[in-house]
């Protein structure tokens, strides 16, 4: 790999992902090429200038695939990724939210991320990579995580990068709330390079937002709770605090020790926030709280393959986090409350995956994992002049094994059964503070028919509380506004948050049955469904201010004359919890035929890049640029685009490619909850979050939660619409004044234009190549949660301005990828062509 070919490849990929500028062989209607489809190497140009169509031997796995035989639930090629309008992997994951959520985890955890089918040290390695560098994205189910040493409680996202790419990107955006009072902005500079020898990512990020107070949302106050004037009270409490954040990161990947891939990632981040927590009753001045957070991260990965074809990975991380909070006191006789926590952590994990022995249906494989970690938390809190210090440490060693046994294959013995693989896994964790914890599981992957896949799994897992749940410093917030379900009133209380050193480990039993079905071979329509049944002993959660909760834990509530004055919101172990959920949805994608530019525009583009003469005429084969193409464009056909595709690239680019560059996409997921109950104490009361009990400020657990992403893109223009909707709930109170939470939904709209992808614009304004202009509108209809009591009255604590204070926001952003100049482009192309001629 030479510098010239790398630079040319990036230019061909980025400078012009437009409709074909030359006639190419048409694809069958409805056919969507995806890297990795079995078949002979294609000699036709690809239908996208940036898509590297690799030579794939029939039956062979595409480059960068995950290990094992479980197929992805969905695969996105480069055109699908580009159609989302996302400019970084972080934004791409947001766009894929309906597809990558899971009901198996302990919460809304992020998916397991893989790069080219291999483990990474963490999300920081990938976060800032531009989406133009992505060749495809695979979304396998949770069970694939076991093959990489993770637990099967998170979806997996495997990102496969192009083999050659180079870009420097700048991005800036500014936004504001349409209701006023709130502004936000961000800026990024990213340098990214990937080639066969490795990759480099350098990023500098800055973001800030202003403070939003209750005065700017006209919050209604209880006259009995006003100390000064209403204006003073409203101005002394923020709904959203101000924040400034700056971050710098670097990632380097190189080949070391001969054939081992080594990656080093480093990051530094600083953030400062300020909020207002109420009015000082003595001085009639706002009480302020400031928070400073500083973090440092260092991560590393080694990936290799043994002579026996075992794939192995060693990952390591070291982190330092320092958080300091200062809070004004409402009592002038005391100085500021102060809390400080310093967390240092480190971990090392080694995994190996390979063949155990052969079976008639295939090879039995295993994944072995060994690891260790340490975390130390030092915290200090000063409240009302009294200082308390706390120090907690935890060291942990882990060992895990996962075994996959193929039982039958459609093209081998027992073919009538279809494809069937059994799985068993076990993990042992030794913790310095909780002793030995174990996890065991089993499952089956069954595909009775083509394009239909069924998965079932069972897991028994013991999990400790996090070190932060145990040892975070205690923070007291005076005059926190809380709705008291016992009296049916909104009250101001001292809210206590922080850690609880008396927490115990929990025990979860999880059973899942999942299905994924593509009914039509040539239509990219996939249906998916996952039913999950969870039973948890000693679950860890925070208390809510309900009569049932107060009866079970009376020591956490303090009342004076029946009025709630203080509540302890630190986490606690309940007795047990049961939840049944079904996630159903579908994903649909359809290519659109892009408008072919006029022949005059094609000729102008050829002239700009030094390829004189008229291009092929519509309806004819035309002629390739004079002289033979470089050897590197093997399998290309499509002239200069062969540089973009690289080896087996299929061309595309300026002088090759089809016209199906546009996309229509639709993804929808409905999470249906059938049961969500918690027993607070042994033999004690039970909370039913579906039928009358509060799970938080949004009421109980909604029966339905719907996520939707829809997109259209074509000819350099695109639109993306995201939606989130939840059904209504009802919360009962002792006074009989039930609260009714109406169904609530929000829509987010993103409009984007890539002027450089429009041939007529790119010809007249070459500087626009690689640019994107985007308009984002979050909460498009400025909707707010609606809550009413039995008499139709709005409780003060559930005012729309309190539940969703920011409302609709509009942001405009501009992004630029800096590319080689046409002069440099022409010179390097000629050098590559001459080099290719000499090689022949």
C-alpha positions in Angstrom: 0.0 0.0 0.0 1.5 3.3 -1.1 0.6 6.8 0.0 -0.6 7.6 -3.5 -3.1 4.8 -3.8 -4.4 5.6 -0.3 -4.9 9.2 -1.2 -6.5 8.4 -4.5 -8.8 5.9 -2.9 -10.0 8.4 -0.3 -10.6 11.0 -3.0 -12.6 8.6 -5.1 -14.6 7.5 -2.1 -15.4 11.0 -0.8 -15.1 13.5 -3.5 -18.0 12.2 -5.6 -20.4 9.6 -4.2 -22.9 10.7 -7.0 -24.9 8.9 -9.6 -23.0 7.1 -12.3 -21.1 9.3 -14.6 -20.9 6.6 -17.2 -23.1 3.8 -18.4 -22.8 0.6 -16.5 -24.4 -2.8 -16.5 -27.8 -2.5 -14.8 -28.6 -4.6 -11.8 -31.8 -6.7 -11.6 -34.7 -4.8 -10.1 -34.8 -5.0 -6.4 -31.4 -6.6 -6.0 -29.4 -5.1 -3.3 -25.7 -6.1 -3.3 -24.3 -6.6 0.1 -20.6 -7.4 0.7 -20.3 -11.0 1.5 -23.0 -12.5 -0.6 -21.8 -15.8 -2.0 -21.1 -15.8 -5.7 -18.4 -15.3 -8.2 -16.4 -12.1 -8.3 -18.4 -9.5 -10.1 -16.8 -7.7 -13.0 -19.6 -5.1 -13.1 -19.1 -1.7 -11.6 -20.6 -1.2 -8.2 -23.6 1.1 -7.8 -21.8 3.4 -5.4 -18.6 5.1 -5.7 -17.6 4.5 -2.2 -18.6 0.9 -1.9 -15.8 -1.6 -1.9 -17.2 -4.7 -3.5 -14.7 -7.4 -2.4 -13.9 -10.6 -4.2 -15.7 -13.2 -2.2 -15.2 -16.9 -2.8 -18.4 -18.9 -2.8 -19.1 -20.2 0.7 -16.3 -18.0 2.2 -17.1 -15.5 5.0 -16.8 -11.8 4.1 -13.9 -9.9 5.5 -14.5 -8.7 9.1 -17.4 -11.0 9.9 -18.1 -12.1 13.4 -17.1 -15.6 14.5 -19.7 -18.4 14.7 -22.7 -19.4 12.6 -25.3 -17.0 14.0 -26.4 -14.7 11.2 -26.8 -10.9 11.7 -30.3 -9.7 12.3 -29.6 -6.9 9.9 -26.7 -5.8 7.7 -26.2 -2.3 6.4 -23.9 -1.5 3.5 -22.1 1.8 2.9 -25.1 3.3 1.1 -27.4 2.4 4.0 -25.0 4.0 6.4 -24.7 7.1 4.3 -28.5 7.4 4.0 -28.9 7.9 7.7 -27.2 11.3 7.5 -25.0 10.3 10.4 -21.5 11.8 10.4 -19.8 9.7 13.1 -20.3 6.3 14.6 -21.8 7.9 17.7 -24.6 9.4 15.6 -25.0 6.2 13.6 -25.7 4.2 16.8 -28.4 6.8 17.7 -30.0 6.3 14.2 -29.9 2.5 14.8 -31.5 2.7 18.3 -34.6 0.7 17.4 -32.5 -2.2 16.2 -29.8 -2.4 18.8 -31.9 -2.2 22.0 -32.1 -5.3 24.2 -34.6 -6.4 26.9 -32.0 -8.8 28.4 -29.7 -6.4 30.2 -29.8 -4.8 33.6 -30.7 -1.5 32.0 -30.5 0.5 28.8 -26.8 -0.4 28.3 -24.9 0.3 25.1 -24.3 -2.5 22.7 -21.1 -4.5 22.4 -19.0 -2.9 19.7 -16.7 -4.9 17.4 -14.3 -3.6 14.7 -13.8 -5.8 11.7 -15.1 -8.7 13.7 -12.6 -8.2 16.6 -12.8 -6.8 20.1 -11.8 -3.2 20.9 -10.8 -1.6 24.2 -13.9 0.5 24.3 -16.3 2.9 22.5 -13.7 5.7 22.5 -11.8 3.8 19.7 -14.7 4.2 17.3 -16.7 7.1 18.4 -15.2 9.8 16.1 -14.6 7.7 13.0 -16.4 9.3 10.0 -19.2 7.2 8.6 -17.8 7.5 5.1 -15.0 5.1 6.2 -17.6 2.3 6.9 -18.0 -0.5 4.4 -20.8 -2.3 6.3 -22.5 -2.7 9.7 -23.7 -6.0 11.1 -26.2 -6.3 14.0 -26.1 -9.8 15.4 -28.2 -10.9 18.4 -27.0 -10.9 22.0 -25.8 -14.5 21.9 -22.9 -13.5 19.6 -21.4 -11.5 22.5 -20.5 -14.9 24.2 -18.1 -15.7 21.5 -16.1 -12.6 22.4 -16.0 -13.0 26.1 -19.0 -10.8 27.0 -22.2 -11.7 28.6 -25.3 -12.3 26.4 -27.2 -9.3 27.7 -26.3 -6.7 25.0 -26.8 -6.5 21.3 -23.7 -6.6 19.1 -22.8 -4.1 16.5 -19.9 -5.1 14.2 -18.5 -2.2 12.1 -16.3 -3.2 9.1 -14.1 -0.3 7.8 -12.8 0.2 4.3 -9.3 -0.9 3.8 -8.2 2.5 2.6 -9.4 5.9 3.7 -8.1 9.3 4.6 -9.9 12.4 5.7 -9.6 15.5 7.8 -13.0 16.7 9.1 -14.2 19.9 10.7 -17.7 20.2 12.1 -19.5 23.0 14.0 -23.1 23.4 15.1 -25.2 25.8 17.0 -28.8 25.4 18.3 -31.5 27.0 20.4 -34.8 26.2 22.0 -37.7 27.7 20.2 -39.3 28.6 23.5 -36.2 30.6 24.3 -33.8 30.7 27.2 -31.5 27.9 26.1 -28.7 27.7 23.5 -26.1 25.0 22.7 -23.2 24.6 20.5 -20.4 22.1 19.6 -17.3 21.8 17.4 -15.1 18.9 16.3 -11.9 18.5 14.4 -11.0 14.9 13.4 -8.1 13.4 11.5 -8.7 9.8 10.3 -6.5 7.5 8.3 -6.9 3.8 7.6 -4.8 1.6 5.4 -3.6 -2.0 5.4 -0.8 -1.2 7.9 -3.1 0.3 10.5 -5.3 3.3 11.3 -5.1 6.6 13.2 -7.8 8.8 14.7 -7.2 12.2 16.2 -10.1 14.2 17.6 -10.7 17.4 19.5 -14.2 18.1 20.7 -15.8 21.0 22.5 -19.4 21.5 23.5 -21.4 24.0 25.7 -24.9 24.9 26.7 -26.5 27.7 28.6 -28.5 27.6 31.8 -32.3 27.4 31.7 -34.2 28.7 34.8 -37.8 28.3 35.9 -38.4 32.0 35.2 -37.9 31.3 31.5 -40.6 28.7 31.5 -43.2 30.5 33.7 -43.4 27.7 36.3 -46.3 28.0 38.7 -45.3 28.0 42.4 -47.2 27.0 45.5 -47.8 30.3 47.4 -47.1 28.5 50.7 -43.6 27.6 49.4 -42.5 31.1 48.4 -39.8 32.7 50.6 -39.1 35.9 48.6 -41.0 37.2 45.6 -42.2 34.8 42.9 -39.7 36.3 40.5 -36.8 35.7 42.9 -37.9 32.1 43.5 -38.2 31.3 39.8 -34.9 32.9 38.9 -33.1 30.9 41.7 -33.9 27.4 40.4 -32.5 26.0 37.1 -34.3 23.5 35.0 -31.1 22.7 33.0 -27.7 23.7 34.2 -25.0 25.3 32.1 -22.1 23.1 31.1 -18.8 23.4 29.2 -17.0 20.3 28.0 -13.7 19.8 26.1 -12.2 16.5 25.1 -9.1 15.3 23.2 -8.5 11.8 22.1 -6.1 9.8 19.9 -6.1 6.2 18.6 -3.2 4.5 16.9 -3.4 1.0 15.3 -0.4 -0.7 13.9 0.9 -4.2 13.1 3.4 -5.3 15.8 5.3 -8.5 16.5 5.1 -9.5 12.9 1.4 -10.3 12.4 -0.3 -8.9 15.5 -2.6 -5.9 15.4 -2.0 -3.5 18.2 -4.1 -0.5 19.2 -3.5 2.3 21.7 -6.2 4.8 22.7 -5.8 7.8 24.9 -8.3 10.5 26.0 -8.4 13.5 28.3 -11.7 15.3 29.2 -12.7 18.2 31.3 -16.2 19.5 32.0 -17.6 22.2 34.3 -21.3 22.6 35.2 -23.3 25.1 37.2 -26.9 24.9 38.4 -29.2 26.8 40.8 -31.0 24.7 43.4 -33.2 27.2 45.2 -33.5 30.5 47.0 -31.5 31.2 50.2 -34.3 32.1 52.7 -32.0 34.2 54.8 -30.1 36.2 52.1 -32.8 35.9 49.3 -30.0 34.9 46.9 -29.9 31.9 44.6 -28.2 28.8 46.0 -25.7 27.5 43.4 -24.1 24.1 42.8 -21.0 23.7 40.7 -19.6 20.4 39.4 -16.1 19.8 37.9 -15.3 16.5 36.3 -11.9 15.5 35.0 -11.1 12.2 33.4 -8.1 10.4 31.8 -8.2 7.2 29.9 -5.7 4.8 28.3 -6.7 1.7 26.5 -4.9 -1.0 24.5 -5.7 -4.0 22.3 -3.7 -6.8 20.8 -5.4 -9.1 18.2 -3.8 -12.1 16.6 -4.2 -15.5 15.1 -2.2 -18.6 15.9 -1.0 -21.2 13.4 -3.8 -23.5 14.5 -6.2 -20.7 13.4 -7.2 -19.7 16.9 -8.1 -16.0 17.2 -6.9 -14.3 20.4 -7.3 -10.9 21.9 -5.9 -9.1 24.9 -7.6 -5.8 26.0 -6.6 -3.5 28.8 -7.8 -0.2 30.1 -6.8 2.3 32.8 -9.0 5.2 33.9 -8.9 8.1 36.3 -12.0 10.1 37.2 -12.2 13.0 39.6 -15.5 14.7 40.4 -15.9 17.7 42.7 -19.2 19.3 43.7 -19.7 22.5 45.7 -23.2 23.4 47.0 -24.3 26.5 48.7 -26.1 26.0 52.1 -29.3 27.7 53.0 -27.9 28.1 56.5 -25.3 31.0 56.5 -23.6 29.7 59.6 -22.1 26.8 57.5 -19.7 27.0 54.6 -20.2 25.4 51.3 -21.1 21.7 51.2 -18.4 19.9 49.3 -18.1 16.4 47.9 -15.2 14.8 46.0 -14.8 11.4 44.5 -11.7 10.0 42.9 -12.0 6.7 41.0 -9.1 4.8 39.6 -9.6 1.6 37.7 -7.8 -0.8 35.5 -8.5 -4.1 33.8 -6.9 -6.7 31.6 -8.8 -9.4 29.7 -7.6 -12.2 27.3 -9.9 -14.1 25.0 -9.2 -16.9 22.6 -11.6 -18.6 20.1 -11.0 -21.7 18.0 -11.8 -25.2 17.0 -12.1 -28.0 19.7 -12.9 -31.0 17.4 -14.8 -31.9 14.3 -18.4 -33.1 14.2 -20.5 -34.3 11.2 -22.3 -31.0 11.1 -19.1 -28.9 11.5 -16.5 -27.9 14.0 -17.2 -27.5 17.7 -15.7 -24.3 18.8 -15.0 -22.6 22.1 -14.2 -19.2 23.5 -12.0 -19.0 26.6 -11.7 -15.8 28.7 -9.4 -14.9 31.5 -9.3 -11.4 33.1 -8.7 -9.3 36.1 -9.7 -5.8 37.2 -9.2 -3.4 40.0 -11.1 -0.3 41.1 -10.5 2.1 43.9 -12.9 4.8 45.1 -11.9 7.6 47.5 -14.8 9.9 48.5 -15.1 12.8 50.8 -18.2 14.8 51.8 -18.7 17.8 53.9 -22.3 18.5 55.0 -23.3 21.2 57.5 -19.6 21.6 58.5 -19.1 17.8 59.2 -16.7 15.9 57.0 -16.9 12.2 56.3 -14.4 10.2 54.3 -14.9 6.9 52.7 -12.5 4.5 50.8 -13.6 1.4 48.9 -11.6 -1.0 46.7 -12.4 -4.0 44.7 -10.3 -6.5 42.8 -11.8 -9.1 40.6 -10.6 -12.1 38.7 -12.7 -13.8 36.1 -12.7 -17.0 34.0 -15.2 -18.0 31.4 -15.8 -20.6 28.8 -18.3 -20.8 25.9 -18.8 -23.9 23.8 -20.8 -24.2 20.5 -21.7 -27.6 19.2 -23.1 -27.8 15.6 -25.8 -30.6 15.5 -27.1 -30.4 11.9 -26.6 -28.5 8.7 -28.9 -28.3 5.7 -26.1 -29.4 3.3 -24.8 -32.1 5.6 -26.0 -35.0 7.8 -29.5 -34.6 9.4 -30.3 -32.0 6.7 -34.0 -32.3 7.4 -33.5 -30.5 10.7 -32.0 -27.5 9.1 -29.2 -25.7 10.8 -29.0 -26.4 14.6 -26.3 -25.4 17.0 -26.3 -25.8 20.8 -24.4 -23.6 23.2 -23.3 -23.8 26.8 -21.4 -21.1 28.8 -20.1 -20.5 32.3 -18.3 -17.8 34.2 -16.7 -17.5 37.6 -15.9 -14.2 39.2 -13.9 -13.8 42.4 -14.4 -10.5 44.0 -12.5 -9.1 47.0 -15.7 -7.7 48.6 -18.4 -10.2 47.5 -16.6 -13.5 47.2 -17.4 -15.9 44.4 -20.1 -15.1 41.9 -21.1 -17.4 39.1 -22.9 -17.2 35.7 -24.1 -20.2 33.7 -26.1 -20.4 30.5 -27.3 -22.5 27.6 -28.9 -21.9 24.3 -29.8 -23.1 20.8 -29.6 -21.5 17.4 -32.0 -23.0 14.9 -32.6 -22.2 11.3 -35.3 -24.6 9.9 -35.5 -22.6 6.6 -33.5 -20.1 4.6 -33.8 -16.6 6.0 -35.6 -17.8 9.2 -33.6 -18.0 12.4 -34.7 -18.9 15.9 -32.7 -18.5 19.1 -33.5 -19.5 22.6 -31.3 -19.1 25.6 -31.3 -19.2 29.4 -29.0 -17.5 31.9 -28.5 -17.6 35.7 -26.3 -14.7 36.7 -25.1 -13.2 39.9 -24.2 -9.5 39.8 -22.5 -7.3 42.4 -23.4 -3.6 42.9 -21.0 -1.2 41.2 -18.4 0.5 43.3 -20.2 3.8 42.8 -23.5 2.4 44.1 -21.6 1.4 47.2 -19.4 4.4 47.8 -20.4 7.5 46.0 -20.3 10.5 48.4 -23.6 11.6 50.0 -25.0 14.8 48.4 -27.9 16.6 50.0 -30.1 18.9 47.8 -32.2 21.3 49.8 -35.7 22.3 48.5 -35.9 19.6 45.9 -39.4 19.5 44.4 -41.0 16.1 44.8 -44.6 14.8 44.4 -45.7 13.1 47.6 -48.1 10.3 46.6 -49.2 9.9 50.2 -50.7 13.4 50.5 -51.1 14.0 46.8 -49.1 17.3 47.0 -46.0 18.7 45.6 -43.5 19.5 48.4 -40.0 20.8 48.8 -37.7 18.4 50.6 -34.1 17.7 51.4 -33.2 15.0 48.9 -30.3 12.7 49.8 -28.4 10.9 47.0 -25.2 8.9 46.9 -24.0 5.4 47.6 -25.1 2.7 50.0 -22.3 0.5 51.5 -24.8 -2.1 52.6 -25.9 -3.3 49.2 -25.9 -7.0 48.3 -25.3 -8.8 45.0 -28.4 -9.7 43.0 -29.3 -13.0 41.2 -31.0 -13.0 37.8 -32.7 -15.7 35.9 -33.3 -14.7 32.2 -35.0 -16.8 29.5 -35.2 -15.5 25.9 -36.9 -16.7 22.7 -36.1 -14.8 19.6 -36.9 -15.0 15.9 -35.6 -13.2 12.8 -37.2 -13.6 9.4 -36.6 -12.2 5.9 -39.7 -13.4 4.0 -38.5 -12.3 0.5 -35.1 -13.1 -0.9 -34.7 -10.0 -3.1 -36.6 -7.6 -0.8 -34.7 -6.1 2.2 -37.5 -6.6 4.7 -36.8 -8.3 8.0 -39.1 -9.0 10.9 -37.7 -9.6 14.4 -39.2 -10.6 17.8 -37.6 -11.3 21.2 -39.6 -12.4 24.3 -37.6 -12.1 27.5 -38.7 -13.4 31.0 -36.6 -12.1 33.9 -36.7 -13.0 37.6 -34.3 -11.2 39.9 -33.6 -11.8 43.5 -32.3 -8.8 45.6 -32.6 -6.3 42.7 -30.8 -3.0 43.3 -32.9 0.1 42.7 -33.7 3.6 44.1 -36.8 4.3 46.2 -39.7 6.3 44.9 -42.0 8.5 47.1 -45.0 6.3 47.3 -47.1 5.0 50.3 -46.1 1.4 49.6 -42.4 2.3 49.5 -42.7 4.4 52.7 -44.4 1.5 54.5 -41.6 -0.9 53.5 -38.7 1.5 54.4 -40.0 4.1 56.9 -36.5 5.1 58.0 -35.9 6.7 54.6 -38.7 9.2 55.0 -38.9 12.1 57.5 -42.2 13.9 58.1 -43.1 16.9 60.3 -46.8 17.1 61.1 -47.5 14.8 58.2 -45.5 17.0 55.8 -42.6 15.2 54.0 -39.4 17.2 54.8 -36.6 14.7 53.8 -36.2 11.5 51.7 -33.2 9.2 51.3 -33.0 8.3 47.6 -29.8 6.2 47.8 -30.0 2.7 46.2 -31.4 -0.3 48.1 -32.0 -4.0 47.6 -35.6 -5.0 47.1 -36.6 -8.6 47.7 -37.4 -9.7 44.2 -38.5 -8.5 40.8 -40.3 -10.1 37.8 -40.5 -8.7 34.2 -41.9 -10.1 31.0 -41.3 -8.2 27.8 -41.7 -8.7 24.1 -39.8 -6.6 21.5 -41.2 -6.9 18.0 -40.3 -4.9 15.0 -39.2 -4.8 11.4 -36.5 -3.2 9.2 -37.0 -2.2 5.6 -34.6 -0.7 3.0 -35.1 0.0 -0.7 -32.7 1.5 -3.2 -33.8 4.4 -5.3 -32.7 5.2 -8.8 -30.7 8.4 -8.8 -30.9 11.0 -11.6 -28.1 10.7 -14.1 -26.3 13.9 -14.8 -26.2 15.3 -18.3 -23.4 14.4 -20.6 -22.1 18.0 -20.5 -21.7 17.8 -16.7 -19.9 14.5 -17.0 -17.5 16.0 -19.5 -16.8 19.0 -17.2 -16.1 16.6 -14.3 -13.7 14.6 -16.5 -11.9 17.8 -17.5 -11.6 19.0 -13.9 -9.9 15.8 -12.9 -7.7 15.6 -16.0 -9.5 12.9 -17.9 -10.1 14.8 -21.2 -12.5 13.8 -24.0 -16.1 12.9 -24.0 -17.3 10.1 -21.8 -19.6 7.3 -22.8 -22.9 8.3 -24.4 -26.1 7.4 -22.8 -27.2 4.0 -23.8 -23.7 3.0 -25.0 -20.7 1.4 -23.6 -18.4 4.3 -24.1 -14.7 4.2 -23.7 -12.5 4.0 -20.6 -9.9 6.6 -20.0 -6.9 6.2 -22.3 -4.4 3.7 -21.2 -4.8 0.6 -19.1 -6.0 1.0 -15.5 -3.7 0.4 -12.7 -3.3 -3.2 -11.5 -4.9 -2.1 -8.2 -8.3 -1.7 -9.8 -8.6 -5.4 -10.5 -12.2 -6.4 -10.8 -13.1 -2.8 -11.4 -14.2 -1.9 -14.8 -15.5 1.6 -14.2 -12.3 3.4 -14.8 -11.1 5.7 -12.2 -13.6 4.4 -9.6 -11.4 1.4 -9.4 -9.1 3.3 -7.1 -12.0 3.9 -4.7 -13.0 0.3 -4.6 -9.5 -0.9 -4.5 -8.8 -4.6 -5.0 -12.0 -6.1 -6.3 -13.4 -2.6 -5.9 -16.0 -2.9 -8.6 -15.2 0.7 -9.5 -18.0 3.2 -9.3 -16.6 6.7 -8.7 -16.5 9.2 -11.5 -16.6 6.9 -14.5 -18.4 3.8 -13.4 -21.3 2.6 -11.3 -25.0 2.2 -11.4 -27.7 4.6 -10.4 -29.2 3.0 -7.3 -27.6 5.3 -4.9 -30.7 6.6 -3.1 -32.3 4.9 -0.2 -35.7 4.6 1.6 -35.3 3.1 5.1 -37.8 2.3 7.8 -37.2 0.7 11.2 -39.8 0.2 13.9 -39.7 -1.5 17.3 -42.5 -1.9 19.9 -41.5 -3.0 23.4 -44.5 -4.6 25.0 -44.4 -5.1 28.8 -46.7 -7.8 30.1 -45.4 -7.9 33.7 -43.3 -5.5 35.8 -43.6 -6.3 39.5 -41.3 -5.8 42.5 -41.6 -7.3 46.0 -40.0 -4.8 48.4 -39.3 -7.0 51.4 -39.7 -10.8 52.1 -43.4 -11.4 52.6 -44.0 -7.7 52.3 -45.9 -5.5 49.9 -45.6 -5.8 46.1 -45.4 -3.0 43.6 -47.0 -3.3 40.2 -45.5 -0.7 37.9 -48.1 -1.6 35.2 -51.1 -1.2 37.4 -51.0 1.9 39.7 -47.5 2.2 41.1 -45.0 4.9 40.0 -41.7 3.9 38.4 -40.4 7.5 38.2 -41.4 11.0 37.2 -43.0 9.7 34.0 -45.5 7.5 36.0 -45.7 3.8 35.9 -44.3 1.4 33.3 -46.0 2.0 29.9 -47.5 -1.1 28.3 -46.0 0.0 24.9 -42.8 1.8 24.0 -42.4 2.4 20.3 -39.2 3.5 18.6 -39.2 4.5 14.9 -36.5 5.7 12.4 -37.5 6.6 8.8 -35.2 8.0 6.2 -35.0 9.1 2.6 -31.9 10.1 0.7 -31.2 10.6 -3.0 -29.1 12.9 -5.3 -27.3 14.5 -2.4 -30.4 15.4 -0.3 -31.8 13.5 2.6 -34.3 13.5 5.5 -34.5 11.5 8.6 -37.4 11.2 11.0 -37.1 9.6 14.4 -40.0 9.0 16.8 -40.4 7.7 20.4 -43.9 7.1 21.8 -45.1 5.5 25.0 -48.6 4.6 26.1 -50.3 6.2 29.0 -50.2 5.1 32.7 -52.1 5.7 35.9 -50.6 6.0 39.4 -52.9 5.6 42.4 -52.5 7.6 45.7 -53.8 7.1 49.2 -56.2 10.1 48.8 -57.8 8.5 45.8 -56.7 11.3 43.6 -55.1 9.2 41.0 -52.7 10.7 38.5 -53.2 10.0 34.8 -50.2 10.2 32.5 -51.3 10.6 28.9 -49.7 8.9 26.0 -46.6 10.8 25.0 -44.6 10.9 21.8 -41.8 13.0 20.3 -40.5 13.4 16.8 -37.0 14.4 15.7 -36.4 15.6 12.2 -33.0 15.8 10.4 -32.6 17.4 7.0 -29.3 17.3 5.3 -27.7 18.2 2.0 -24.4 17.0 0.6 -23.7 19.6 -2.2 -20.7 17.7 -3.4 -22.9 14.8 -4.3 -24.9 16.9 -6.7 -23.0 16.9 -10.0 -24.3 20.2 -11.3 -23.3 21.9 -8.0 -19.9 20.2 -7.7 -19.0 21.3 -11.2 -19.7 25.0 -10.4 -18.4 25.0 -6.9 -15.7 22.4 -6.4 -15.0 23.6 -2.8 -18.3 22.1 -1.8 -17.1 18.6 -2.3 -17.1 16.7 1.0 -19.4 19.2 2.7 -22.7 18.6 4.6 -25.2 21.2 5.7 -27.7 19.9 8.3 -30.8 21.2 10.0 -31.9 19.2 13.0 -35.2 19.8 14.9 -35.6 17.8 18.1 -39.1 17.5 19.5 -40.6 18.7 16.2 -44.1 19.4 17.6 -42.9 20.8 20.9 -44.9 18.2 22.7 -44.8 17.8 26.5 -46.0 15.1 28.9 -49.5 15.7 30.1 -50.5 14.7 33.7 -53.8 15.3 35.4 -55.4 14.2 38.7 -58.8 12.7 39.1 -60.4 16.2 38.9 -58.5 17.1 35.7 -56.2 19.4 37.7 -52.5 19.7 36.8 -50.3 18.9 39.8 -47.6 21.5 40.3 -44.7 19.0 40.2 -45.9 17.7 36.8 -46.0 20.9 34.9 -44.8 20.4 31.3 -42.0 22.9 31.8 -40.7 20.7 34.6 -41.0 17.4 32.9 -39.5 18.5 29.5 -38.1 22.0 30.1 -36.1 22.5 26.9 -38.8 21.5 24.5 -38.3 21.9 20.8 -34.7 22.8 19.7 -33.3 23.7 16.3 -29.7 23.2 15.4 -27.8 24.1 12.3 -24.5 22.4 11.6 -21.8 22.5 8.9 -19.3 19.8 8.2 -16.4 19.7 5.8 -14.1 16.9 4.7 -10.9 18.2 3.3 -9.8 16.3 0.1 -6.9 16.4 -2.3 -7.0 19.2 -4.9 -7.9 18.2 -8.5 -4.3 19.0 -9.5 -2.9 16.6 -6.9 -5.6 14.1 -7.9 -4.5 14.1 -11.6 -0.8 13.9 -10.8 -1.2 10.9 -8.5 -3.6 9.2 -10.8 -1.0 9.4 -13.7 1.7 8.1 -11.4 -0.5 5.1 -10.3 -1.4 4.3 -13.9 2.3 4.4 -15.0 3.2 2.2 -12.1 0.5 -0.3 -13.0 1.8 -0.4 -16.6 5.4 -1.1 -15.5 4.1 -3.9 -13.2 2.5 -5.6 -16.2 
